[in-house]
C-alpha cells in the first residue's frame, strides 16, 4: 500500500459535463418515461471488450451492447444506435459516470436530443438503477469471467430475458409490455 493511501484523480474531468445537481427533480421520482442511466460492465481487466448497460429508470427496460473496446467512440455509437428507435419525446435525460468512455456525451445529446448529466466522482449510487442492474447481470456474467466467452447472441439473450421477465414494480407486466403501451400512447400525442 502507498503511504498516503489512494488518491482521487481530478485530471480526468470531462469537458462540458453537466452535474447531476442540475438534473430535474422529476427524474428522481421515477414517474416519467424517458430517463436513462448507463454504465459499462467489465469482465477481466485484461479484456478489451466491455458490455454497455443502459436502463430506463421507470420501467427498468435494459439495453445491452457488447463493445469491442472501452473507447468513447464505441460507447457513443452504441448509445446512439440503441436509443434512436425511440420517439424523440421519449428521450429526455441520460445519467452517466465520469469515465473517459463517456466523453462523447455532447454528440449523444445532439444526436438523440436528450440532456446528459454526470454523477459526482465516486458516487455510483447516484445512478443506482444501472448499478443494481449490473449486480443482477452478474448472475449471468460472473465477475472475473472474460467477456470474450460471451457472444453477441448470448448478450442479446440475456437482454431479452431481462425485458421479458414480469416485474412486481410494473404490476407483473414485463418491461417490453409496458414500453409498448407507453410508446403507442406517446405516438398518438406525438403525431397529433
C-alpha positions in Angstrom: 0.0 0.0 0.0 1.1 3.5 -0.6 1.9 5.5 2.5 -0.7 8.2 1.6 -3.4 5.7 0.5 -5.5 6.0 -2.6 -5.6 9.4 -4.2 -8.6 10.8 -6.1 -7.6 11.7 -9.7 -9.0 15.1 -10.8 -7.3 15.3 -14.2 -10.0 13.2 -15.9 -12.7 15.8 -15.8 -15.0 15.5 -18.8 -15.3 18.8 -20.8 -18.8 20.2 -20.9 -20.2 17.8 -18.3 -23.4 18.9 -16.6 -23.7 18.0 -12.9 -26.4 15.7 -11.6 -27.2 18.6 -9.2 -28.8 20.3 -12.2 -30.9 17.3 -13.3 -34.7 18.0 -12.9 -36.2 16.6 -9.7 -38.9 14.7 -11.7 -36.2 12.2 -12.7 -35.7 11.1 -9.1 -39.5 10.3 -8.7 -39.5 7.7 -11.5 -43.0 8.7 -12.6 -42.0 9.7 -16.2 -40.7 7.5 -19.0 -37.6 8.5 -20.9 -34.9 9.0 -18.3 -32.0 6.6 -18.8 -28.8 5.6 -16.9 -25.8 4.0 -18.5 -22.5 2.3 -17.4 -20.1 -0.4 -18.6 -19.9 -3.9 -17.2 -16.4 -5.3 -17.3 -15.2 -8.9 -17.4 -11.5 -9.3 -16.8 -9.3 -6.2 -16.6 -7.2 -7.6 -19.4 -10.3 -7.8 -21.7 -10.6 -5.2 -24.4 -14.3 -5.7 -24.7 -17.0 -4.5 -22.3 -20.8 -4.6 -22.2 -22.6 -1.2 -22.3 -25.6 -1.4 -20.0 -28.3 1.2 -20.4 -31.5 1.2 -18.3 -34.7 3.2 -18.4 -35.4 4.3 -14.8 -39.2 4.0 -14.7 -39.9 0.6 -16.4 -36.4 -0.9 -16.0 -36.0 -1.7 -19.7 -32.5 -2.9 -20.3 -30.3 -2.3 -23.4 -27.1 -4.4 -23.5 -24.5 -3.9 -26.2 -21.1 -5.7 -26.4 -18.4 -3.2 -27.3 -15.2 -4.2 -29.0 -13.2 -1.7 -26.9 -13.5 0.7 -24.0 -13.2 3.8 -26.2 -15.6 6.8 -26.1 -16.4 6.4 -29.8 -17.7 2.8 -29.3 -19.9 3.8 -26.3 -21.3 6.8 -28.1 -22.1 4.8 -31.2 -23.8 2.1 -29.2 -26.0 4.5 -27.2 -27.0 6.4 -30.4 -27.9 3.1 -32.2 -29.8 1.6 -29.2 -31.9 4.6 -28.3 -32.5 6.1 -31.7 -35.5 3.8 -32.3 -37.5 5.6 -29.6 -39.6 8.6 -30.5 -37.8 11.9 -29.7 -40.3 12.8 -27.0 -39.4 9.5 -25.2 -35.7 10.5 -24.9 -35.4 13.0 -22.0 -32.3 12.5 -19.9 -29.3 10.2 -19.6 -27.2 9.9 -16.4 -23.5 8.8 -16.7 -20.4 8.5 -14.5 -17.2 10.3 -15.1 -15.4 7.5 -17.0 -13.5 8.5 -20.1 -15.8 6.3 -22.2 -18.5 9.0 -21.7 -16.5 11.9 -23.2 -18.7 11.7 -26.3 -21.7 12.9 -24.3 -22.2 16.1 -26.4 -22.6 14.0 -29.6 -25.1 11.7 -27.8 -27.0 14.8 -26.7 -27.0 16.3 -30.1 -28.0 13.1 -32.0 -30.6 11.8 -29.6 -32.0 15.2 -28.3 -31.6 14.3 -24.6 -29.9 16.1 -21.8 -26.8 14.2 -20.4 -26.0 14.6 -16.7 -22.9 13.3 -14.8 -22.7 11.9 -11.2 -20.2 13.2 -8.7 -16.9 11.3 -8.7 -17.1 8.1 -6.7 -20.9 8.4 -6.1 -22.1 5.4 -8.0 -25.4 5.3 -6.0 -26.5 8.5 -7.9 -27.2 6.1 -10.8 -28.5 3.3 -8.7 -30.8 1.7 -11.3 -28.0 0.8 -13.7 -25.7 -0.3 -10.7 -28.5 -2.6 -9.5 -29.0 -3.9 -13.0 -25.3 -4.7 -13.3 -25.5 -6.5 -10.0 -28.3 -8.7 -11.4 -26.4 -9.2 -14.6 -23.6 -10.7 -12.6 -25.8 -13.8 -12.2 -25.2 -14.5 -15.9 -21.8 -12.8 -16.3 -19.8 -13.6 -13.1 -17.1 -11.2 -12.0 -13.7 -12.3 -13.1 -15.0 -14.1 -16.2 -13.8 -13.0 -19.6 -16.3 -11.3 -21.8 -14.6 -13.0 -24.7 -16.5 -16.1 -23.7 -19.9 -14.3 -24.3 -21.0 -13.9 -27.9 -23.3 -11.1 -29.0 -26.1 -13.6 -29.3 -25.6 -14.6 -25.7 -25.7 -10.9 -24.6 -28.9 -10.4 -26.6 -30.5 -13.5 -25.0 -29.7 -12.1 -21.5 -31.2 -8.7 -22.6 -34.4 -10.4 -23.8 -34.6 -12.4 -20.6 -34.5 -9.2 -18.5 -37.0 -7.4 -20.7 -39.4 -10.3 -20.9 -39.5 -11.1 -17.1 -42.6 -9.8 -15.3 -41.7 -7.3 -12.6 -43.5 -6.6 -9.3 -42.9 -2.9 -9.6 -44.7 -3.0 -13.0 -47.7 -4.8 -11.6 -46.3 -8.1 -13.0 -46.0 -6.8 -16.6 -42.8 -7.1 -18.5 -40.7 -4.0 -19.4 -41.4 -4.8 -23.0 -45.2 -4.8 -22.5 -45.1 -1.5 -20.5 -42.9 0.2 -23.1 -45.1 -0.9 -25.9 -48.1 0.7 -24.1 -46.2 3.9 -23.4 -44.8 4.3 -26.9 -48.2 3.8 -28.5 -49.6 6.5 -26.2 -46.7 8.8 -27.0 -47.0 8.3 -30.7 -50.7 9.2 -30.5 -49.9 12.5 -28.9 -46.7 13.0 -30.9 -48.5 12.6 -34.3 -51.4 14.9 -33.4 
